[in-house]
């Protein structure tokens, strides 16, 4: 594949694909022509069929969700035959285990793979224990292989190596009387290199074998991982281009005689519909899939037979043409263990390759109507018992749900208000707070999750909202820099997919989505405490440490002065809830009206 120019790389993530339905017409054609079997004419004994179906089960972006996720995070949308949507409760490893085990029955050639972000941004039951419970659960799920995702680097490469190899946490120690054994499956990180050695920090590929059938797996994470992970988490690492890396190791595998290859890519796209069973290859106007994975898929070598993707938390089963124009399966199973993908790869024993026109795939809901897997129930019970003294503590009261949905969300606003209040404790001169939307991992639900009672916010629920262990940092910026920060929400690397910061209550402005780029921020509308921002004045801004390091494309936030590093961001939220609510006077969800949106 010819190397892409810098301009092509900059624009590659903006392509949109509408795949033709004709590409799928070939799916059954070869399958119908495949010989059912063969016989040894000399002895009359049956020989292995030329073609062997290999079942590939896959999922992605579990994020330590061992228990069924709450609210909208624990539901999927199913498109009905009449075109209406139906909502289904989904997720939870007790159910995921049952579904995967049932799916494997009758499929002796079955391999299970994942597309990254198995850990990180996890609920308390896993995050409190540095995600050891999730690794234990994945071992019990018989996961065979996974790529790394960006969240595998939340605590740095050394902690990722510990999750792979085992051993007690360097500061927290051992949580039980048994030593943590690490992952039974390999983490693949083909495009993550040690800056000093130039070598991958973990295995770049892995080969699954059963009798005479071999399938190679190459694992990569998104090249922009340093832009979405704290600087400390990726210190000493270099992230290479996904396409170049996959093509490199596809050649390596082929030289070893491995012709059937699957790429596990922690990068994804957005289908035109949010329904998990949407026909991604519909030929109509506006159909199909958009986003980074489209251009990546179009440039990966045709020697790669299927792509398991992730990162965007979307659900899709699409065919995207490879560089030779041949349709190739690209899948993603949403997030949080709500779906799994079942793909049939037809292996040709004569060539050692996948007969790709016979590949078929579908996403399946991890419903909660099946029996719970007893071993998973036991695992959850063990870790919940250890977490209970901390997690069950009441830290606040709410009068209604505080959702984390929308361009400006009530939960994001509440966190920003909490950080402003905490900032003023550190320095009374703090003027405002800004919170990144990706750091708001869940909302707060009014209905009791356990025995705490309706409206009670437990520490565990707060942890689910803010699990990253960031600090609240204070920095000085000029008014001109502050306005530039607002423009960076919708321009540069964030132009195609805006990252709208959640503002504290005293910052208001208009976001005009009918315009493009930086012009979407109506500068004349920006007000702090009702007064226009003075470009020459200095403002003290509270953010979390991720933003203070320039994360999410906010380079200007990485240029602040007079830094003051405060305490944990979850502690700031807990303190705010405790101080501003009680059982008799719960806090009301903020009204998300700080940003006036024109669309």
C-alpha positions as CSV (number, residue, x, y, z in Angstrom):
1,X,0.0,0.0,0.0
2,X,1.5,3.4,-0.9
3,X,2.2,5.6,2.1
4,X,-0.5,8.3,2.7
5,X,0.5,11.9,2.7
6,X,0.0,14.0,5.8
7,X,-2.9,15.7,4.1
8,X,-4.5,12.3,3.3
9,X,-4.0,11.3,7.0
10,X,-5.6,14.5,8.2
11,X,-8.6,13.9,6.0
12,X,-8.8,10.1,6.1
13,X,-11.1,10.2,9.2
14,X,-13.8,12.2,7.4
15,X,-14.8,9.7,4.7
16,X,-18.3,8.3,4.5
17,X,-19.2,5.0,3.0
18,X,-22.6,3.8,1.7
19,X,-22.0,0.1,1.0
20,X,-23.9,-1.5,-1.9
21,X,-26.3,-4.3,-1.0
22,X,-24.9,-6.2,-4.0
23,X,-21.8,-6.9,-2.0
24,X,-23.8,-9.1,0.3
25,X,-25.4,-11.1,-2.6
26,X,-22.2,-13.1,-2.8
27,X,-22.4,-14.3,0.8
28,X,-24.5,-17.3,0.1
29,X,-23.2,-18.0,-3.4
30,X,-19.9,-19.7,-2.5
31,X,-21.5,-21.4,0.5
32,X,-24.0,-23.1,-1.9
33,X,-21.1,-24.3,-4.1
34,X,-18.9,-25.7,-1.3
35,X,-18.6,-29.4,-1.4
36,X,-20.2,-31.2,1.5
37,X,-17.3,-33.6,2.0
38,X,-14.8,-35.9,0.3
39,X,-13.7,-39.5,0.6
40,X,-10.4,-41.3,0.3
41,X,-11.1,-43.5,-2.8
42,X,-8.5,-46.1,-1.8
43,X,-9.9,-46.9,1.6
44,X,-13.3,-45.4,1.5
45,X,-12.7,-43.4,4.7
46,X,-14.1,-39.9,4.9
47,X,-11.6,-37.1,4.6
48,X,-11.9,-33.7,6.3
49,X,-14.0,-31.3,4.2
50,X,-12.1,-28.8,2.2
51,X,-14.1,-26.1,4.0
52,X,-14.3,-25.7,7.8
53,X,-16.6,-23.1,9.4
54,X,-14.7,-21.2,12.2
55,X,-17.0,-19.4,14.7
56,X,-15.6,-16.0,15.7
57,X,-17.3,-14.6,18.8
58,X,-16.3,-11.0,19.6
59,X,-17.2,-8.0,21.8
60,X,-15.5,-4.7,22.7
61,X,-15.4,-1.8,25.2
62,X,-16.5,-3.8,28.2
63,X,-15.0,-1.2,30.6
64,X,-15.2,-3.4,33.6
65,X,-19.0,-3.6,33.5
66,X,-19.4,-6.9,35.4
67,X,-22.8,-6.0,36.8
68,X,-25.7,-5.0,34.4
69,X,-25.2,-1.3,33.5
70,X,-27.9,1.0,34.8
71,X,-30.0,3.4,32.8
72,X,-29.5,3.9,29.1
73,X,-26.0,2.3,29.4
74,X,-27.8,-1.0,30.0
75,X,-30.1,-0.9,27.1
76,X,-30.0,-1.5,23.3
77,X,-32.4,-0.5,20.6
78,X,-33.8,-3.1,18.2
79,X,-35.4,-2.2,14.9
80,X,-38.7,-4.0,14.5
81,X,-40.1,-5.4,11.2
82,X,-42.6,-2.5,11.0
83,X,-39.8,0.0,11.4
84,X,-40.4,1.0,15.0
85,X,-37.7,0.8,17.7
86,X,-37.8,-1.5,20.7
87,X,-35.7,-1.0,23.8
88,X,-34.2,-4.1,25.4
89,X,-32.3,-4.4,28.8
90,X,-28.9,-5.9,28.1
91,X,-25.5,-6.6,29.7
92,X,-23.9,-8.1,32.7
93,X,-21.2,-10.8,32.7
94,X,-23.5,-13.3,34.4
95,X,-25.6,-13.2,31.2
96,X,-22.8,-12.6,28.8
97,X,-21.2,-15.8,30.0
98,X,-24.4,-17.8,29.5
99,X,-24.9,-16.4,26.0
100,X,-21.3,-17.1,24.9
101,X,-21.4,-20.6,26.3
102,X,-24.6,-21.4,24.5
103,X,-23.3,-19.9,21.2
104,X,-20.3,-22.2,21.3
105,X,-22.3,-25.3,21.6
106,X,-22.1,-27.3,18.4
107,X,-19.2,-25.3,17.2
108,X,-16.0,-27.2,17.9
109,X,-14.0,-24.6,15.9
110,X,-14.7,-21.5,18.0
111,X,-12.5,-18.6,19.0
112,X,-13.4,-15.6,21.1
113,X,-11.8,-12.2,20.6
114,X,-12.2,-8.6,21.8
115,X,-11.5,-5.2,20.4
116,X,-10.0,-3.4,23.4
117,X,-11.1,-1.3,26.4
118,X,-11.9,-4.3,28.4
119,X,-10.8,-2.3,31.5
120,X,-10.6,1.4,32.4
121,X,-13.4,3.8,33.2
122,X,-14.8,0.9,35.2
123,X,-17.5,0.8,37.9
124,X,-16.4,0.5,41.5
125,X,-16.6,-3.3,41.7
126,X,-13.7,-3.4,39.2
127,X,-12.1,0.0,39.2
128,X,-11.6,0.0,43.0
129,X,-9.3,-3.1,42.6
130,X,-7.4,-1.8,39.5
131,X,-9.6,-4.0,37.3
132,X,-8.4,-7.4,38.6
133,X,-12.0,-8.5,38.8
134,X,-12.6,-7.9,35.1
135,X,-9.5,-9.9,34.1
136,X,-10.7,-12.7,36.3
137,X,-14.1,-12.5,34.6
138,X,-12.6,-12.5,31.1
139,X,-10.6,-15.6,32.0
140,X,-13.8,-17.3,33.0
141,X,-15.4,-16.2,29.7
142,X,-12.7,-18.1,27.9
143,X,-11.6,-15.0,26.0
144,X,-8.8,-16.1,23.6
145,X,-7.3,-12.8,22.6
146,X,-7.9,-9.0,22.6
147,X,-6.3,-5.9,21.3
148,X,-5.4,-3.1,23.6
149,X,-7.6,0.0,23.7
150,X,-6.8,3.5,24.8
151,X,-8.2,2.8,28.3
152,X,-5.8,0.0,28.8
153,X,-3.3,2.8,29.2
154,X,-5.2,4.8,31.9
155,X,-2.7,3.7,34.5
156,X,0.3,3.4,32.2
157,X,2.2,0.6,30.5
158,X,3.6,-1.0,33.7
159,X,0.1,-1.5,35.0
160,X,-1.0,-3.0,31.7
161,X,1.9,-5.4,31.9
162,X,0.8,-6.4,35.4
163,X,-2.8,-7.1,34.1
164,X,-1.2,-9.3,31.4
165,X,1.4,-11.1,33.6
166,X,-0.1,-11.0,37.1
167,X,1.3,-9.9,40.5
168,X,0.0,-7.7,43.3
169,X,-0.5,-4.0,42.7
170,X,2.7,-2.0,43.5
171,X,1.0,0.3,46.0
172,X,-2.4,-1.3,46.9
173,X,-0.9,-4.7,47.3
174,X,-2.9,-7.9,47.2
175,X,-6.7,-7.7,47.6
176,X,-7.2,-11.4,48.6
177,X,-5.2,-14.2,50.0
178,X,-4.5,-15.4,46.4
179,X,-1.9,-13.8,44.2
180,X,-3.4,-12.1,41.1
181,X,-2.5,-14.4,38.2
182,X,-3.1,-12.0,35.3
183,X,-4.8,-12.6,32.0
184,X,-5.0,-16.1,30.5
185,X,-5.3,-14.5,27.0
186,X,-2.8,-12.3,25.2
187,X,-3.2,-8.6,24.9
188,X,-2.0,-7.5,21.4
189,X,-0.4,-4.1,20.9
190,X,1.2,-4.1,17.5
191,X,1.3,-0.4,17.0
192,X,2.3,0.6,20.6
193,X,6.1,0.9,20.8
194,X,8.6,1.5,23.5
195,X,10.2,4.8,22.6
196,X,13.7,3.6,23.6
197,X,13.7,0.2,22.0
198,X,11.3,0.8,19.1
199,X,9.6,-2.5,19.8
200,X,6.0,-3.4,20.6
201,X,5.4,-3.4,24.4
202,X,3.3,-6.5,24.1
203,X,2.8,-9.2,21.4
204,X,1.9,-7.7,18.0
205,X,0.0,-10.8,16.8
206,X,-1.2,-14.3,17.9
207,X,-2.2,-17.4,16.0
208,X,-5.2,-19.5,17.0
209,X,-4.8,-23.2,16.0
210,X,-7.1,-26.2,16.1
211,X,-5.9,-29.3,14.3
212,X,-5.0,-28.2,10.8
213,X,-6.9,-24.8,11.0
214,X,-4.9,-21.6,11.7
215,X,-6.2,-18.0,12.1
216,X,-3.9,-15.1,12.9
217,X,-4.9,-12.1,14.9
218,X,-3.3,-8.7,14.8
219,X,-4.2,-6.2,17.5
220,X,-3.9,-2.4,17.4
221,X,-5.3,0.6,19.2
222,X,-6.1,4.0,17.7
223,X,-3.1,6.0,16.7
224,X,-4.5,9.0,18.5
225,X,-4.4,7.3,21.9
226,X,-2.1,10.0,23.3
227,X,-4.9,12.5,22.6
228,X,-7.5,10.7,24.6
229,X,-5.3,9.4,27.5
230,X,-3.5,11.4,30.2
231,X,0.1,12.2,29.3
232,X,1.3,10.1,32.3
233,X,-0.5,7.1,31.0
234,X,1.4,7.1,27.6
235,X,4.7,8.3,28.8
236,X,7.6,6.6,27.0
237,X,5.3,5.1,24.3
238,X,4.9,5.7,20.6
239,X,1.7,5.0,18.7
240,X,2.0,4.1,15.1
241,X,-0.5,4.2,12.2
242,X,-3.1,1.5,12.3
243,X,-3.1,0.6,8.6
244,X,0.7,0.5,8.2
245,X,1.1,-1.7,11.3
246,X,-1.6,-4.2,10.3
247,X,-0.3,-4.5,6.8
248,X,3.2,-5.0,8.2
249,X,2.2,-7.9,10.4
250,X,-0.1,-9.4,7.8
251,X,3.0,-9.9,5.7
252,X,4.8,-11.4,8.7
253,X,2.0,-13.9,9.2
254,X,1.8,-14.8,5.6
255,X,5.5,-15.6,5.6
256,X,4.9,-17.9,8.5
257,X,2.2,-19.7,6.4
258,X,-0.8,-18.1,8.2
259,X,-3.1,-17.0,5.4
260,X,-6.3,-16.4,7.4
261,X,-6.0,-13.1,9.3
262,X,-8.3,-11.1,11.5
263,X,-7.5,-7.5,12.7
264,X,-8.6,-6.4,16.1
265,X,-8.7,-2.6,15.9
266,X,-9.6,-0.3,18.7
267,X,-11.0,2.4,16.4
268,X,-14.5,2.5,14.9
269,X,-17.2,4.3,13.1
270,X,-20.8,5.5,13.4
271,X,-23.6,3.7,11.5
272,X,-26.5,5.7,10.2
273,X,-28.8,4.1,12.8
274,X,-28.5,3.5,16.5
275,X,-30.3,0.2,16.3
276,X,-28.0,-2.8,16.8
277,X,-29.7,-4.8,14.0
278,X,-29.6,-2.0,11.4
279,X,-28.7,-3.2,7.9
280,X,-25.4,-1.3,7.6
281,X,-25.2,-2.2,3.9
282,X,-28.6,-0.6,3.0
283,X,-28.1,1.2,-0.3
284,X,-30.4,4.2,0.4
285,X,-29.3,7.8,0.7
286,X,-27.8,8.6,4.1
287,X,-27.3,4.9,4.9
288,X,-24.1,3.1,5.7
289,X,-21.3,4.0,8.1
290,X,-19.0,7.0,8.6
291,X,-16.0,7.7,10.7
292,X,-12.3,6.7,11.0
293,X,-12.8,3.0,10.5
294,X,-14.1,3.5,6.9
295,X,-10.8,4.8,5.6
296,X,-8.8,2.4,7.7
297,X,-10.8,-0.6,6.3
298,X,-10.4,0.7,2.7
299,X,-6.6,0.7,3.1
300,X,-5.9,-2.5,5.0
301,X,-4.3,-5.2,2.9
302,X,-6.8,-7.6,1.2
303,X,-4.9,-10.4,3.0
304,X,-6.8,-9.5,6.1
305,X,-10.1,-11.3,6.1
306,X,-12.2,-9.5,8.8
307,X,-12.0,-6.5,11.1
308,X,-13.3,-6.5,14.7
309,X,-13.4,-2.9,15.9
310,X,-14.5,-0.7,18.8
311,X,-13.9,2.6,20.6
312,X,-17.0,4.4,19.3
313,X,-19.4,2.2,21.4
314,X,-21.6,1.8,18.3
315,X,-23.1,-1.4,17.0
316,X,-22.6,-2.4,13.4
317,X,-22.1,-5.3,11.1
318,X,-20.9,-3.8,7.7
319,X,-19.1,-4.8,4.6
320,X,-16.5,-2.2,3.5
321,X,-14.5,-2.9,0.4
322,X,-10.8,-3.6,0.7
323,X,-8.2,-2.0,-1.6
324,X,-9.0,-4.6,-4.3
325,X,-12.7,-3.7,-4.1
326,X,-13.8,-6.9,-2.5
327,X,-16.3,-6.6,0.4
328,X,-14.9,-7.4,3.8
329,X,-16.7,-7.8,7.1
330,X,-16.3,-5.0,9.8
331,X,-18.0,-5.4,13.1
332,X,-18.5,-3.8,16.5
333,X,-20.7,-4.9,19.4
334,X,-21.6,-1.6,21.1
335,X,-20.2,-1.5,24.6
336,X,-20.5,-2.6,28.2
337,X,-21.2,-6.3,27.3
338,X,-24.6,-5.5,25.9
339,X,-24.0,-7.3,22.6
340,X,-21.7,-10.0,21.2
341,X,-21.0,-10.6,17.5
342,X,-21.1,-14.1,16.0
343,X,-19.1,-14.3,12.7
344,X,-18.7,-17.4,10.6
345,X,-15.3,-17.6,8.8
346,X,-15.2,-20.3,6.2
347,X,-11.7,-21.7,6.2
348,X,-10.4,-23.3,3.0
349,X,-8.0,-26.2,3.9
350,X,-6.6,-26.2,0.3
351,X,-5.4,-22.6,0.5
352,X,-5.3,-22.0,4.2
353,X,-7.3,-18.8,3.7
354,X,-10.8,-17.6,4.4
355,X,-13.3,-18.0,1.6
356,X,-14.4,-14.5,2.2
357,X,-17.6,-14.5,0.1
358,X,-18.9,-17.0,2.5
359,X,-18.3,-14.9,5.6
360,X,-21.5,-14.0,7.5
361,X,-22.0,-12.1,10.8
362,X,-24.6,-10.7,13.1
363,X,-24.8,-9.0,16.5
364,X,-26.8,-10.6,19.3
365,X,-28.3,-9.1,22.4
366,X,-27.0,-10.2,25.8
367,X,-30.5,-10.4,27.2
368,X,-31.1,-10.7,30.9
369,X,-33.8,-13.3,30.4
370,X,-31.4,-16.3,30.4
371,X,-30.0,-18.0,33.4
372,X,-27.1,-16.3,35.2
373,X,-23.8,-18.1,35.0
374,X,-23.2,-19.3,38.6
375,X,-19.4,-18.8,38.5
376,X,-19.9,-15.2,37.5
377,X,-22.4,-14.6,40.2
378,X,-19.9,-16.0,42.7
379,X,-17.1,-13.7,41.3
380,X,-19.3,-10.6,41.5
381,X,-20.4,-11.5,45.1
382,X,-16.8,-11.9,46.2
383,X,-15.7,-8.5,44.9
384,X,-18.9,-6.8,46.0
385,X,-18.3,-8.0,49.5
386,X,-14.8,-6.4,49.5
387,X,-16.1,-3.2,47.9
388,X,-19.3,-2.9,50.1
389,X,-17.8,-1.0,53.0
390,X,-16.7,1.8,50.7
391,X,-19.3,1.5,47.9
392,X,-22.5,1.5,49.9
393,X,-21.8,4.7,51.8
394,X,-24.4,7.4,51.1
395,X,-22.7,10.6,49.8
396,X,-25.7,12.6,48.6
397,X,-29.4,12.8,47.6
398,X,-31.0,13.7,44.3
399,X,-34.6,14.6,43.5
400,X,-34.7,13.0,40.1
401,X,-32.4,11.3,37.5
402,X,-29.3,13.3,36.6
403,X,-28.6,12.0,33.0
404,X,-25.3,12.3,31.1
405,X,-26.9,12.6,27.7
406,X,-27.1,15.6,25.4
407,X,-24.6,18.1,24.1
408,X,-24.7,19.7,27.5
409,X,-25.8,17.2,30.1
410,X,-27.1,17.7,33.6
411,X,-24.5,15.4,35.0
412,X,-21.7,17.3,33.2
413,X,-23.0,20.5,34.6
414,X,-23.2,19.1,38.1
415,X,-19.6,18.0,38.0
416,X,-18.5,21.4,36.7
417,X,-20.3,23.1,39.5
418,X,-18.6,20.7,42.0
419,X,-15.2,21.5,40.5
420,X,-15.8,25.2,40.7
421,X,-16.8,24.9,44.3
422,X,-13.7,22.8,45.1
423,X,-11.5,25.2,43.1
424,X,-12.7,28.1,45.2
425,X,-11.7,26.2,48.3
426,X,-8.2,25.9,46.9
427,X,-8.1,29.4,45.6
428,X,-11.0,31.9,46.2
429,X,-9.9,33.6,42.9
430,X,-11.1,30.6,40.8
431,X,-13.5,31.9,38.1
432,X,-15.0,29.0,36.3
433,X,-14.8,25.2,35.7
434,X,-14.8,23.1,32.5
435,X,-15.4,19.3,32.4
436,X,-14.7,17.1,29.4
437,X,-17.8,15.1,28.2
438,X,-15.8,11.9,27.8
439,X,-15.0,11.9,31.5
440,X,-18.7,11.8,32.5
441,X,-19.1,8.0,32.2
442,X,-22.7,7.7,33.5
443,X,-25.5,9.6,35.1
444,X,-27.1,9.3,38.5
445,X,-30.4,7.4,38.7
446,X,-33.1,8.3,41.3
447,X,-34.3,4.7,41.6
448,X,-32.4,2.7,44.1
449,X,-29.9,0.2,42.7
450,X,-29.6,-1.8,45.9
451,X,-31.0,-1.3,49.4
452,X,-30.0,2.3,49.8
453,X,-33.4,3.8,49.0
454,X,-34.6,6.0,46.1
455,X,-32.8,9.2,45.6
456,X,-29.7,8.1,47.6
457,X,-26.4,8.5,45.8
458,X,-23.8,6.0,47.0
459,X,-20.1,6.3,46.6
460,X,-20.2,3.4,44.2
461,X,-22.6,5.3,42.0
462,X,-20.4,8.4,42.1
463,X,-17.4,6.2,41.2
464,X,-19.2,4.9,38.1
465,X,-19.7,8.5,37.0
466,X,-16.1,9.6,37.5
467,X,-13.8,6.6,37.7
468,X,-10.5,8.0,36.3
469,X,-8.8,9.2,39.5
470,X,-8.0,12.6,37.9
471,X,-7.1,15.5,40.0
472,X,-8.8,18.9,40.0
473,X,-6.2,21.4,38.6
474,X,-6.3,25.2,38.6
475,X,-4.6,27.2,35.8
476,X,-4.5,30.8,34.7
477,X,-5.5,31.8,31.1
478,X,-6.0,35.0,29.3
479,X,-9.5,35.8,28.1
480,X,-8.3,35.3,24.5
481,X,-7.1,31.8,25.5
482,X,-10.4,31.0,27.1
483,X,-12.3,31.9,24.0
484,X,-9.8,29.8,22.0
485,X,-10.5,26.8,24.2
486,X,-14.2,27.2,23.5
487,X,-13.4,27.3,19.8
488,X,-11.3,24.1,20.1
489,X,-14.4,22.3,21.1
490,X,-15.7,22.5,17.4
491,X,-12.6,23.0,15.3
492,X,-9.2,21.4,14.5
493,X,-9.3,17.8,15.5
494,X,-12.7,18.2,17.0
495,X,-14.4,19.8,13.9
496,X,-15.9,16.5,12.7
497,X,-16.9,15.2,16.1
498,X,-17.2,18.2,18.5
499,X,-16.2,17.7,22.2
500,X,-18.4,20.2,24.0
501,X,-17.0,21.0,27.4
502,X,-19.5,21.0,30.3
503,X,-19.4,24.5,31.9
504,X,-20.0,25.7,35.4
505,X,-23.2,27.6,35.9
506,X,-21.6,31.0,35.6
507,X,-20.4,30.5,32.0
508,X,-22.9,30.9,29.2
509,X,-22.7,31.2,25.4
510,X,-24.3,30.3,22.1
511,X,-23.3,27.3,20.0
512,X,-24.4,27.8,16.4
513,X,-24.3,24.3,14.7
514,X,-25.5,25.8,11.4
515,X,-22.0,27.2,10.9
516,X,-18.7,25.3,10.6
517,X,-15.5,25.1,12.6
518,X,-14.5,27.8,15.1
519,X,-17.3,30.0,13.8
520,X,-19.8,27.8,15.6
521,X,-18.9,29.6,18.9
522,X,-20.7,32.9,18.9
523,X,-17.9,35.0,20.6
524,X,-20.2,38.0,21.3
525,X,-22.4,35.7,23.3
526,X,-19.8,34.4,25.8
527,X,-20.5,35.6,29.3
528,X,-18.9,34.9,32.6
529,X,-21.1,35.9,35.5
530,X,-23.2,37.9,33.0
531,X,-20.2,39.9,31.7
532,X,-18.4,39.6,28.4
533,X,-15.0,37.9,28.6
534,X,-12.1,40.4,28.4
535,X,-9.4,39.0,26.0
536,X,-6.7,40.8,27.9
537,X,-7.8,39.8,31.5
538,X,-6.6,36.7,33.4
539,X,-9.0,34.0,34.5
540,X,-8.5,31.2,36.9
541,X,-9.9,27.9,35.5
542,X,-10.6,24.6,37.2
543,X,-10.3,21.5,35.0
544,X,-9.3,17.9,35.6
545,X,-5.8,16.8,35.1
546,X,-6.6,15.2,31.7
547,X,-7.8,18.5,30.3
548,X,-5.0,20.4,32.0
549,X,-2.6,18.2,30.0
550,X,-4.2,19.3,26.7
551,X,-6.3,16.1,26.3
552,X,-9.1,15.7,23.8
553,X,-7.5,18.2,21.4
554,X,-7.6,21.1,23.8
555,X,-4.0,22.2,23.3
556,X,-4.7,25.6,24.8
557,X,-5.6,24.0,28.1
558,X,-2.2,22.5,28.2
559,X,-0.6,26.1,28.1
560,X,-2.0,27.4,31.4
561,X,0.2,29.1,33.9
562,X,0.3,29.3,37.7
563,X,-0.7,25.6,38.0
564,X,-2.1,24.3,41.3
565,X,-2.8,20.5,41.5
566,X,-5.6,19.7,43.8
567,X,-7.2,16.5,45.1
568,X,-9.2,13.7,43.4
569,X,-12.0,14.8,41.1
570,X,-14.5,12.2,42.5
571,X,-13.8,13.5,46.0
572,X,-14.7,17.0,44.8
573,X,-18.1,15.6,43.5
574,X,-18.7,13.7,46.7
575,X,-18.0,16.7,48.8
576,X,-20.3,18.9,46.7
577,X,-23.2,16.4,46.9
578,X,-22.8,16.0,50.7
579,X,-22.6,19.7,51.3
580,X,-25.6,20.6,49.1
581,X,-28.1,17.8,49.6
582,X,-29.8,15.9,52.4
583,X,-32.6,13.3,52.7
584,X,-35.1,16.1,53.3
585,X,-33.6,18.5,50.8
586,X,-32.2,16.5,47.8
587,X,-30.3,18.3,45.0
588,X,-32.2,18.9,41.8
589,X,-30.7,18.0,38.5
590,X,-29.2,21.2,36.8
591,X,-31.1,22.5,33.9
592,X,-28.9,22.1,30.9
593,X,-29.3,25.6,29.6
594,X,-25.9,27.2,30.0
595,X,-25.1,26.6,26.3
596,X,-27.8,27.9,23.9
597,X,-27.7,25.6,20.9
598,X,-28.8,26.8,17.4
599,X,-29.3,24.0,14.9
